[in-house]
Structure formats: structure tokens, C-alpha cells
Amino acid sequence: MDNCMPFPNLLVRVRRCRHCILHYMDENWEEQEMHMDDDMSELIQHEYDHLDGILATMRAIDNKSFVMKKETRK
């Protein structure tokens, strides 16, 4: 289940890879590679989607993939 700040009470069921490899350039312009698993892999995919203008709602598996969280009162 994905959640996102623009939709604070909405959870969206999406499919994400459990493992990913991120290739990037560090501050010295040297190529780097980071291997991520599980929660970190899902998080980086979520954030990378934002760079492409994609929201979790656009990745929903189907029309039944949306769940509203119950608001907690303080």
C-alpha cells in the first residue's frame, strides 16, 4: 500500500519491485550504484515516480485499490 503527502488519508494498492538498483553520479561526478531492497526499494520507486509526474493514484492496480485511513483525532 502506497501513501503520499498530497493525499494524506488515502492508501493505494500498487505493484512495485521488491529490489532495485539506482545508478547515479555523486558530488564528484563519479558513477555510483546503490542496491535497495524491500521498503527502501519501494520508497525510491515512489519518489522516482514523482520526478516523472506520476502519483500513486496513477499506479493503482485496479478500481478497488483505494482505501481511506481513519482520521485520528488529537
PDB file of N, CA, C and O in Angstrom, chain B, residues numbered from 101:
ATOM      1  N   MET B 101       0.845  -1.173   0.000  1.00  0.00           N
ATOM      2  CA  MET B 101       0.000   0.000   0.000  1.00  0.00           C
ATOM      3  C   MET B 101       0.891   1.238   0.000  1.00  0.00           C
ATOM      4  O   MET B 101       1.814   1.356   0.807  1.00  0.00           O
ATOM      5  N   ASP B 102       0.606   2.140  -0.899  1.00  0.00           N
ATOM      6  CA  ASP B 102       1.346   3.392  -1.018  1.00  0.00           C
ATOM      7  C   ASP B 102       0.532   4.511  -0.368  1.00  0.00           C
ATOM      8  O   ASP B 102      -0.691   4.553  -0.495  1.00  0.00           O
ATOM      9  N   ASN B 103       1.207   5.392   0.312  1.00  0.00           N
ATOM     10  CA  ASN B 103       0.560   6.614   0.768  1.00  0.00           C
ATOM     11  C   ASN B 103       1.423   7.783   0.325  1.00  0.00           C
ATOM     12  O   ASN B 103       2.613   7.625   0.050  1.00  0.00           O
ATOM     13  N   CYS B 104       0.808   8.960   0.261  1.00  0.00           N
ATOM     14  CA  CYS B 104       1.532  10.105  -0.277  1.00  0.00           C
ATOM     15  C   CYS B 104       1.014  11.384   0.376  1.00  0.00           C
ATOM     16  O   CYS B 104      -0.177  11.495   0.669  1.00  0.00           O
ATOM     17  N   MET B 105       1.889  12.331   0.600  1.00  0.00           N
ATOM     18  CA  MET B 105       1.515  13.571   1.275  1.00  0.00           C
ATOM     19  C   MET B 105       0.385  14.339   0.591  1.00  0.00           C
ATOM     20  O   MET B 105      -0.438  14.919   1.299  1.00  0.00           O
ATOM     21  N   PRO B 106       0.292  14.379  -0.750  1.00  0.00           N
ATOM     22  CA  PRO B 106      -0.823  15.110  -1.351  1.00  0.00           C
ATOM     23  C   PRO B 106      -2.195  14.508  -1.015  1.00  0.00           C
ATOM     24  O   PRO B 106      -3.213  15.194  -1.110  1.00  0.00           O
ATOM     25  N   PHE B 107      -2.221  13.232  -0.624  1.00  0.00           N
ATOM     26  CA  PHE B 107      -3.468  12.546  -0.260  1.00  0.00           C
ATOM     27  C   PHE B 107      -3.273  11.913   1.110  1.00  0.00           C
ATOM     28  O   PHE B 107      -3.108  10.697   1.205  1.00  0.00           O
ATOM     29  N   PRO B 108      -3.289  12.711   2.173  1.00  0.00           N
ATOM     30  CA  PRO B 108      -2.861  12.224   3.492  1.00  0.00           C
ATOM     31  C   PRO B 108      -3.668  11.062   4.071  1.00  0.00           C
ATOM     32  O   PRO B 108      -3.124  10.297   4.867  1.00  0.00           O
ATOM     33  N   ASN B 109      -4.906  10.903   3.715  1.00  0.00           N
ATOM     34  CA  ASN B 109      -5.710   9.827   4.300  1.00  0.00           C
ATOM     35  C   ASN B 109      -5.992   8.698   3.320  1.00  0.00           C
ATOM     36  O   ASN B 109      -6.828   7.835   3.590  1.00  0.00           O
ATOM     37  N   LEU B 110      -5.304   8.698   2.188  1.00  0.00           N
ATOM     38  CA  LEU B 110      -5.562   7.706   1.158  1.00  0.00           C
ATOM     39  C   LEU B 110      -4.407   6.713   1.041  1.00  0.00           C
ATOM     40  O   LEU B 110      -3.243   7.103   0.957  1.00  0.00           O
ATOM     41  N   LEU B 111      -4.748   5.432   1.036  1.00  0.00           N
ATOM     42  CA  LEU B 111      -3.787   4.372   0.753  1.00  0.00           C
ATOM     43  C   LEU B 111      -4.145   3.784  -0.602  1.00  0.00           C
ATOM     44  O   LEU B 111      -5.323   3.606  -0.913  1.00  0.00           O
ATOM     45  N   VAL B 112      -3.137   3.483  -1.406  1.00  0.00           N
ATOM     46  CA  VAL B 112      -3.356   2.966  -2.754  1.00  0.00           C
ATOM     47  C   VAL B 112      -2.540   1.686  -2.934  1.00  0.00           C
ATOM     48  O   VAL B 112      -1.331   1.668  -2.705  1.00  0.00           O
ATOM     49  N   ARG B 113      -3.218   0.622  -3.347  1.00  0.00           N
ATOM     50  CA  ARG B 113      -2.511  -0.632  -3.612  1.00  0.00           C
ATOM     51  C   ARG B 113      -1.859  -0.525  -4.993  1.00  0.00           C
ATOM     52  O   ARG B 113      -2.536  -0.330  -6.002  1.00  0.00           O
ATOM     53  N   VAL B 114      -0.527  -0.658  -5.012  1.00  0.00           N
ATOM     54  CA  VAL B 114       0.254  -0.568  -6.249  1.00  0.00           C
ATOM     55  C   VAL B 114       1.196  -1.770  -6.317  1.00  0.00           C
ATOM     56  O   VAL B 114       1.446  -2.440  -5.315  1.00  0.00           O
ATOM     57  N   ARG B 115       1.706  -2.023  -7.504  1.00  0.00           N
ATOM     58  CA  ARG B 115       2.738  -3.057  -7.666  1.00  0.00           C
ATOM     59  C   ARG B 115       4.087  -2.362  -7.795  1.00  0.00           C
ATOM     60  O   ARG B 115       4.263  -1.454  -8.606  1.00  0.00           O
ATOM     61  N   ARG B 116       5.018  -2.803  -6.990  1.00  0.00           N
ATOM     62  CA  ARG B 116       6.379  -2.257  -7.044  1.00  0.00           C
ATOM     63  C   ARG B 116       7.357  -3.423  -6.932  1.00  0.00           C
ATOM     64  O   ARG B 116       7.041  -4.463  -6.355  1.00  0.00           O
ATOM     65  N   CYS B 117       8.525  -3.233  -7.484  1.00  0.00           N
ATOM     66  CA  CYS B 117       9.592  -4.230  -7.370  1.00  0.00           C
ATOM     67  C   CYS B 117      10.138  -4.233  -5.943  1.00  0.00           C
ATOM     68  O   CYS B 117      10.269  -3.180  -5.319  1.00  0.00           O
ATOM     69  N   ARG B 118      10.450  -5.411  -5.438  1.00  0.00           N
ATOM     70  CA  ARG B 118      10.984  -5.531  -4.079  1.00  0.00           C
ATOM     71  C   ARG B 118      12.476  -5.209  -4.028  1.00  0.00           C
ATOM     72  O   ARG B 118      13.027  -4.986  -2.951  1.00  0.00           O
ATOM     73  N   HIS B 119      13.122  -5.186  -5.180  1.00  0.00           N
ATOM     74  CA  HIS B 119      14.553  -4.899  -5.268  1.00  0.00           C
ATOM     75  C   HIS B 119      14.779  -3.931  -6.421  1.00  0.00           C
ATOM     76  O   HIS B 119      14.110  -4.019  -7.451  1.00  0.00           O
ATOM     77  N   CYS B 120      15.709  -3.022  -6.252  1.00  0.00           N
ATOM     78  CA  CYS B 120      16.068  -2.142  -7.360  1.00  0.00           C
ATOM     79  C   CYS B 120      17.521  -1.702  -7.223  1.00  0.00           C
ATOM     80  O   CYS B 120      18.114  -1.783  -6.147  1.00  0.00           O
ATOM     81  N   ILE B 121      18.067  -1.246  -8.312  1.00  0.00           N
ATOM     82  CA  ILE B 121      19.430  -0.716  -8.343  1.00  0.00           C
ATOM     83  C   ILE B 121      19.344   0.702  -8.880  1.00  0.00           C
ATOM     84  O   ILE B 121      18.797   0.934  -9.958  1.00  0.00           O
ATOM     85  N   LEU B 122      19.875   1.629  -8.139  1.00  0.00           N
ATOM     86  CA  LEU B 122      19.876   3.035  -8.529  1.00  0.00           C
ATOM     87  C   LEU B 122      21.283   3.409  -8.992  1.00  0.00           C
ATOM     88  O   LEU B 122      22.255   3.252  -8.252  1.00  0.00           O
ATOM     89  N   HIS B 123      21.376   3.898 -10.203  1.00  0.00           N
ATOM     90  CA  HIS B 123      22.644   4.384 -10.745  1.00  0.00           C
ATOM     91  C   HIS B 123      22.599   5.910 -10.707  1.00  0.00           C
ATOM     92  O   HIS B 123      21.621   6.515 -11.146  1.00  0.00           O
ATOM     93  N   TYR B 124      23.642   6.521 -10.191  1.00  0.00           N
ATOM     94  CA  TYR B 124      23.663   7.982 -10.085  1.00  0.00           C
ATOM     95  C   TYR B 124      25.095   8.499 -10.090  1.00  0.00           C
ATOM     96  O   TYR B 124      26.050   7.731  -9.976  1.00  0.00           O
ATOM     97  N   MET B 125      25.224   9.797 -10.223  1.00  0.00           N
ATOM     98  CA  MET B 125      26.521  10.460 -10.167  1.00  0.00           C
ATOM     99  C   MET B 125      26.646  11.157  -8.808  1.00  0.00           C
ATOM    100  O   MET B 125      25.734  11.871  -8.390  1.00  0.00           O
ATOM    101  N   ASP B 126      27.757  10.953  -8.131  1.00  0.00           N
ATOM    102  CA  ASP B 126      27.948  11.594  -6.837  1.00  0.00           C
ATOM    103  C   ASP B 126      28.431  13.035  -7.009  1.00  0.00           C
ATOM    104  O   ASP B 126      28.503  13.547  -8.126  1.00  0.00           O
ATOM    105  N   GLU B 127      28.756  13.673  -5.902  1.00  0.00           N
ATOM    106  CA  GLU B 127      29.148  15.086  -5.937  1.00  0.00           C
ATOM    107  C   GLU B 127      30.454  15.319  -6.710  1.00  0.00           C
ATOM    108  O   GLU B 127      30.749  16.453  -7.090  1.00  0.00           O
ATOM    109  N   ASN B 128      31.233  14.265  -6.943  1.00  0.00           N
ATOM    110  CA  ASN B 128      32.469  14.364  -7.733  1.00  0.00           C
ATOM    111  C   ASN B 128      32.261  13.877  -9.160  1.00  0.00           C
ATOM    112  O   ASN B 128      33.228  13.652  -9.887  1.00  0.00           O
ATOM    113  N   TRP B 129      31.028  13.715  -9.557  1.00  0.00           N
ATOM    114  CA  TRP B 129      30.647  13.249 -10.881  1.00  0.00           C
ATOM    115  C   TRP B 129      31.199  11.853 -11.192  1.00  0.00           C
ATOM    116  O   TRP B 129      31.537  11.532 -12.331  1.00  0.00           O
ATOM    117  N   GLU B 130      31.275  11.040 -10.140  1.00  0.00           N
ATOM    118  CA  GLU B 130      31.674   9.653 -10.310  1.00  0.00           C
ATOM    119  C   GLU B 130      30.428   8.781 -10.260  1.00  0.00           C
ATOM    120  O   GLU B 130      29.534   8.990  -9.440  1.00  0.00           O
ATOM    121  N   GLU B 131      30.390   7.797 -11.157  1.00  0.00           N
ATOM    122  CA  GLU B 131      29.224   6.910 -11.192  1.00  0.00           C
ATOM    123  C   GLU B 131      29.166   6.074  -9.921  1.00  0.00           C
ATOM    124  O   GLU B 131      30.174   5.548  -9.449  1.00  0.00           O
ATOM    125  N   GLN B 132      27.972   5.970  -9.389  1.00  0.00           N
ATOM    126  CA  GLN B 132      27.726   5.177  -8.186  1.00  0.00           C
ATOM    127  C   GLN B 132      26.553   4.247  -8.441  1.00  0.00           C
ATOM    128  O   GLN B 132      25.777   4.441  -9.376  1.00  0.00           O
ATOM    129  N   GLU B 133      26.440   3.242  -7.601  1.00  0.00           N
ATOM    130  CA  GLU B 133      25.355   2.275  -7.718  1.00  0.00           C
ATOM    131  C   GLU B 133      24.903   1.919  -6.307  1.00  0.00           C
ATOM    132  O   GLU B 133      25.726   1.628  -5.439  1.00  0.00           O
ATOM    133  N   MET B 134      23.614   1.945  -6.086  1.00  0.00           N
ATOM    134  CA  MET B 134      23.068   1.616  -4.776  1.00  0.00           C
ATOM    135  C   MET B 134      22.017   0.516  -4.955  1.00  0.00           C
ATOM    136  O   MET B 134      21.082   0.659  -5.743  1.00  0.00           O
ATOM    137  N   HIS B 135      22.181  -0.558  -4.229  1.00  0.00           N
ATOM    138  CA  HIS B 135      21.219  -1.663  -4.264  1.00  0.00           C
ATOM    139  C   HIS B 135      20.249  -1.493  -3.099  1.00  0.00           C
ATOM    140  O   HIS B 135      20.660  -1.311  -1.953  1.00  0.00           O
ATOM    141  N   MET B 136      18.967  -1.555  -3.407  1.00  0.00           N
ATOM    142  CA  MET B 136      17.954  -1.375  -2.369  1.00  0.00           C
ATOM    143  C   MET B 136      16.971  -2.536  -2.382  1.00  0.00           C
ATOM    144  O   MET B 136      16.674  -3.109  -3.430  1.00  0.00           O
ATOM    145  N   ASP B 137      16.477  -2.867  -1.204  1.00  0.00           N
ATOM    146  CA  ASP B 137      15.521  -3.956  -1.055  1.00  0.00           C
ATOM    147  C   ASP B 137      14.332  -3.501  -0.225  1.00  0.00           C
ATOM    148  O   ASP B 137      14.406  -2.546   0.549  1.00  0.00           O
ATOM    149  N   ASP B 138      13.241  -4.217  -0.415  1.00  0.00           N
ATOM    150  CA  ASP B 138      12.049  -4.093   0.414  1.00  0.00           C
ATOM    151  C   ASP B 138      11.541  -2.654   0.513  1.00  0.00           C
ATOM    152  O   ASP B 138      11.281  -2.021  -0.511  1.00  0.00           O
ATOM    153  N   ASP B 139      11.398  -2.132   1.731  1.00  0.00           N
ATOM    154  CA  ASP B 139      10.798  -0.806   1.921  1.00  0.00           C
ATOM    155  C   ASP B 139      11.570   0.303   1.220  1.00  0.00           C
ATOM    156  O   ASP B 139      10.966   1.212   0.650  1.00  0.00           O
ATOM    157  N   MET B 140      12.902   0.239   1.255  1.00  0.00           N
ATOM    158  CA  MET B 140      13.701   1.292   0.614  1.00  0.00           C
ATOM    159  C   MET B 140      13.525   1.248  -0.904  1.00  0.00           C
ATOM    160  O   MET B 140      13.470   2.289  -1.558  1.00  0.00           O
ATOM    161  N   SER B 141      13.439   0.051  -1.454  1.00  0.00           N
ATOM    162  CA  SER B 141      13.207  -0.092  -2.889  1.00  0.00           C
ATOM    163  C   SER B 141      11.858   0.509  -3.279  1.00  0.00           C
ATOM    164  O   SER B 141      11.758   1.239  -4.265  1.00  0.00           O
ATOM    165  N   GLU B 142      10.836   0.202  -2.507  1.00  0.00           N
ATOM    166  CA  GLU B 142       9.505   0.737  -2.799  1.00  0.00           C
ATOM    167  C   GLU B 142       9.480   2.251  -2.651  1.00  0.00           C
ATOM    168  O   GLU B 142       8.850   2.944  -3.450  1.00  0.00           O
ATOM    169  N   LEU B 143      10.162   2.768  -1.634  1.00  0.00           N
ATOM    170  CA  LEU B 143      10.196   4.214  -1.411  1.00  0.00           C
ATOM    171  C   LEU B 143      10.895   4.943  -2.564  1.00  0.00           C
ATOM    172  O   LEU B 143      10.391   5.956  -3.048  1.00  0.00           O
ATOM    173  N   ILE B 144      12.038   4.443  -3.002  1.00  0.00           N
ATOM    174  CA  ILE B 144      12.762   5.136  -4.077  1.00  0.00           C
ATOM    175  C   ILE B 144      11.968   5.087  -5.375  1.00  0.00           C
ATOM    176  O   ILE B 144      12.015   6.036  -6.158  1.00  0.00           O
ATOM    177  N   GLN B 145      11.234   3.995  -5.620  1.00  0.00           N
ATOM    178  CA  GLN B 145      10.385   3.925  -6.810  1.00  0.00           C
ATOM    179  C   GLN B 145       9.254   4.947  -6.722  1.00  0.00           C
ATOM    180  O   GLN B 145       8.914   5.589  -7.716  1.00  0.00           O
ATOM    181  N   HIS B 146       8.675   5.094  -5.541  1.00  0.00           N
ATOM    182  CA  HIS B 146       7.610   6.073  -5.311  1.00  0.00           C
ATOM    183  C   HIS B 146       8.130   7.487  -5.593  1.00  0.00           C
ATOM    184  O   HIS B 146       7.489   8.260  -6.305  1.00  0.00           O
ATOM    185  N   GLU B 147       9.284   7.812  -5.032  1.00  0.00           N
ATOM    186  CA  GLU B 147       9.839   9.161  -5.197  1.00  0.00           C
ATOM    187  C   GLU B 147      10.305   9.399  -6.633  1.00  0.00           C
ATOM    188  O   GLU B 147      10.157  10.503  -7.158  1.00  0.00           O
ATOM    189  N   TYR B 148      10.860   8.381  -7.262  1.00  0.00           N
ATOM    190  CA  TYR B 148      11.295   8.499  -8.653  1.00  0.00           C
ATOM    191  C   TYR B 148      10.090   8.759  -9.553  1.00  0.00           C
ATOM    192  O   TYR B 148      10.179   9.530 -10.509  1.00  0.00           O
ATOM    193  N   ASP B 149       8.959   8.113  -9.248  1.00  0.00           N
ATOM    194  CA  ASP B 149       7.724   8.383  -9.983  1.00  0.00           C
ATOM    195  C   ASP B 149       7.383   9.867  -9.951  1.00  0.00           C
ATOM    196  O   ASP B 149       6.985  10.438 -10.966  1.00  0.00           O
ATOM    197  N   HIS B 150       7.538  10.496  -8.778  1.00  0.00           N
ATOM    198  CA  HIS B 150       7.227  11.927  -8.660  1.00  0.00           C
ATOM    199  C   HIS B 150       8.063  12.761  -9.637  1.00  0.00           C
ATOM    200  O   HIS B 150       7.578  13.750 -10.186  1.00  0.00           O
ATOM    201  N   LEU B 151       9.305  12.364  -9.848  1.00  0.00           N
ATOM    202  CA  LEU B 151      10.158  13.101 -10.788  1.00  0.00           C
ATOM    203  C   LEU B 151       9.599  13.038 -12.203  1.00  0.00           C
ATOM    204  O   LEU B 151       9.844  13.930 -13.016  1.00  0.00           O
ATOM    205  N   ASP B 152       8.844  11.977 -12.494  1.00  0.00           N
ATOM    206  CA  ASP B 152       8.213  11.822 -13.806  1.00  0.00           C
ATOM    207  C   ASP B 152       6.760  12.296 -13.808  1.00  0.00           C
ATOM    208  O   ASP B 152       6.042  12.090 -14.786  1.00  0.00           O
ATOM    209  N   GLY B 153       6.326  12.930 -12.719  1.00  0.00           N
ATOM    210  CA  GLY B 153       4.964  13.450 -12.640  1.00  0.00           C
ATOM    211  C   GLY B 153       3.919  12.381 -12.392  1.00  0.00           C
ATOM    212  O   GLY B 153       2.745  12.588 -12.701  1.00  0.00           O
ATOM    213  N   ILE B 154       4.313  11.249 -11.845  1.00  0.00           N
ATOM    214  CA  ILE B 154       3.393  10.134 -11.602  1.00  0.00           C
ATOM    215  C   ILE B 154       3.054  10.071 -10.122  1.00  0.00           C
ATOM    216  O   ILE B 154       3.946  10.093  -9.274  1.00  0.00           O
ATOM    217  N   LEU B 155       1.759   9.991  -9.811  1.00  0.00           N
ATOM    218  CA  LEU B 155       1.292   9.849  -8.436  1.00  0.00           C
ATOM    219  C   LEU B 155       0.877   8.409  -8.182  1.00  0.00           C
ATOM    220  O   LEU B 155       0.589   7.666  -9.120  1.00  0.00           O
ATOM    221  N   ALA B 156       0.847   8.016  -6.920  1.00  0.00           N
ATOM    222  CA  ALA B 156       0.453   6.652  -6.562  1.00  0.00           C
ATOM    223  C   ALA B 156      -0.924   6.315  -7.118  1.00  0.00           C
ATOM    224  O   ALA B 156      -1.175   5.173  -7.505  1.00  0.00           O
ATOM    225  N   THR B 157      -1.810   7.290  -7.160  1.00  0.00           N
ATOM    226  CA  THR B 157      -3.160   7.046  -7.678  1.00  0.00           C
ATOM    227  C   THR B 157      -3.136   6.584  -9.131  1.00  0.00           C
ATOM    228  O   THR B 157      -4.035   5.872  -9.579  1.00  0.00           O
ATOM    229  N   MET B 158      -2.111   6.990  -9.858  1.00  0.00           N
ATOM    230  CA  MET B 158      -1.984   6.612 -11.263  1.00  0.00           C
ATOM    231  C   MET B 158      -1.414   5.201 -11.424  1.00  0.00           C
ATOM    232  O   MET B 158      -1.466   4.630 -12.514  1.00  0.00           O
ATOM    233  N   ARG B 159      -0.880   4.649 -10.359  1.00  0.00           N
ATOM    234  CA  ARG B 159      -0.293   3.304 -10.377  1.00  0.00           C
ATOM    235  C   ARG B 159      -1.220   2.263  -9.737  1.00  0.00           C
ATOM    236  O   ARG B 159      -0.837   1.104  -9.582  1.00  0.00           O
ATOM    237  N   ALA B 160      -2.414   2.669  -9.374  1.00  0.00           N
ATOM    238  CA  ALA B 160      -3.344   1.745  -8.707  1.00  0.00           C
ATOM    239  C   ALA B 160      -3.531   0.482  -9.538  1.00  0.00           C
ATOM    240  O   ALA B 160      -3.629   0.538 -10.764  1.00  0.00           O
ATOM    241  N   ILE B 161      -3.579  -0.658  -8.853  1.00  0.00           N
ATOM    242  CA  ILE B 161      -3.750  -1.946  -9.525  1.00  0.00           C
ATOM    243  C   ILE B 161      -5.098  -2.010 -10.236  1.00  0.00           C
ATOM    244  O   ILE B 161      -5.190  -2.465 -11.376  1.00  0.00           O
ATOM    245  N   ASP B 162      -6.145  -1.548  -9.545  1.00  0.00           N
ATOM    246  CA  ASP B 162      -7.484  -1.551 -10.135  1.00  0.00           C
ATOM    247  C   ASP B 162      -8.350  -0.544  -9.384  1.00  0.00           C
ATOM    248  O   ASP B 162      -7.854   0.179  -8.520  1.00  0.00           O
ATOM    249  N   ASN B 163      -9.621  -0.494  -9.705  1.00  0.00           N
ATOM    250  CA  ASN B 163     -10.528   0.475  -9.071  1.00  0.00           C
ATOM    251  C   ASN B 163     -10.830   0.153  -7.612  1.00  0.00           C
ATOM    252  O   ASN B 163     -11.389   0.990  -6.903  1.00  0.00           O
ATOM    253  N   LYS B 164     -10.472  -1.037  -7.154  1.00  0.00           N
ATOM    254  CA  LYS B 164     -10.698  -1.425  -5.755  1.00  0.00           C
ATOM    255  C   LYS B 164      -9.450  -1.226  -4.906  1.00  0.00           C
ATOM    256  O   LYS B 164      -9.394  -1.697  -3.770  1.00  0.00           O
ATOM    257  N   SER B 165      -8.466  -0.547  -5.435  1.00  0.00           N
ATOM    258  CA  SER B 165      -7.163  -0.394  -4.774  1.00  0.00           C
ATOM    259  C   SER B 165      -7.065   0.824  -3.869  1.00  0.00           C
ATOM    260  O   SER B 165      -5.977   1.140  -3.388  1.00  0.00           O
ATOM    261  N   PHE B 166      -8.159   1.506  -3.627  1.00  0.00           N
ATOM    262  CA  PHE B 166      -8.139   2.736  -2.841  1.00  0.00           C
ATOM    263  C   PHE B 166      -8.806   2.510  -1.491  1.00  0.00           C
ATOM    264  O   PHE B 166      -9.925   2.002  -1.417  1.00  0.00           O
ATOM    265  N   VAL B 167      -8.100   2.896  -0.412  1.00  0.00           N
ATOM    266  CA  VAL B 167      -8.609   2.735   0.944  1.00  0.00           C
ATOM    267  C   VAL B 167      -8.380   4.044   1.693  1.00  0.00           C
ATOM    268  O   VAL B 167      -7.278   4.593   1.680  1.00  0.00           O
ATOM    269  N   MET B 168      -9.425   4.535   2.342  1.00  0.00           N
ATOM    270  CA  MET B 168      -9.280   5.741   3.157  1.00  0.00           C
ATOM    271  C   MET B 168      -8.903   5.332   4.582  1.00  0.00           C
ATOM    272  O   MET B 168      -9.531   4.456   5.176  1.00  0.00           O
ATOM    273  N   LYS B 169      -7.866   5.983   5.120  1.00  0.00           N
ATOM    274  CA  LYS B 169      -7.469   5.740   6.511  1.00  0.00           C
ATOM    275  C   LYS B 169      -8.449   6.470   7.417  1.00  0.00           C
ATOM    276  O   LYS B 169      -8.988   7.518   7.061  1.00  0.00           O
ATOM    277  N   LYS B 170      -8.663   5.911   8.565  1.00  0.00           N
ATOM    278  CA  LYS B 170      -9.494   6.587   9.564  1.00  0.00           C
ATOM    279  C   LYS B 170      -8.672   7.720  10.162  1.00  0.00           C
ATOM    280  O   LYS B 170      -7.504   7.545  10.508  1.00  0.00           O
ATOM    281  N   GLU B 171      -9.305   8.887  10.277  1.00  0.00           N
ATOM    282  CA  GLU B 171      -8.613  10.028  10.860  1.00  0.00           C
ATOM    283  C   GLU B 171      -8.488   9.828  12.368  1.00  0.00           C
ATOM    284  O   GLU B 171      -9.421   9.370  13.028  1.00  0.00           O
ATOM    285  N   THR B 172      -7.338  10.174  12.890  1.00  0.00           N
ATOM    286  CA  THR B 172      -7.136  10.111  14.342  1.00  0.00           C
ATOM    287  C   THR B 172      -7.292  11.519  14.891  1.00  0.00           C
ATOM    288  O   THR B 172      -6.679  12.461  14.389  1.00  0.00           O
ATOM    289  N   ARG B 173      -8.090  11.654  15.896  1.00  0.00           N
ATOM    290  CA  ARG B 173      -8.314  12.972  16.490  1.00  0.00           C
ATOM    291  C   ARG B 173      -7.347  13.178  17.643  1.00  0.00           C
ATOM    292  O   ARG B 173      -7.079  12.266  18.426  1.00  0.00           O
ATOM    293  N   LYS B 174      -6.837  14.383  17.729  1.00  0.00           N
ATOM    294  CA  LYS B 174      -5.869  14.705  18.783  1.00  0.00           C
ATOM    295  C   LYS B 174      -6.520  15.488  19.876  1.00  0.00           C
ATOM    296  O   LYS B 174      -5.863  15.851  20.852  1.00  0.00           O
TER     297      LYS B 174
END
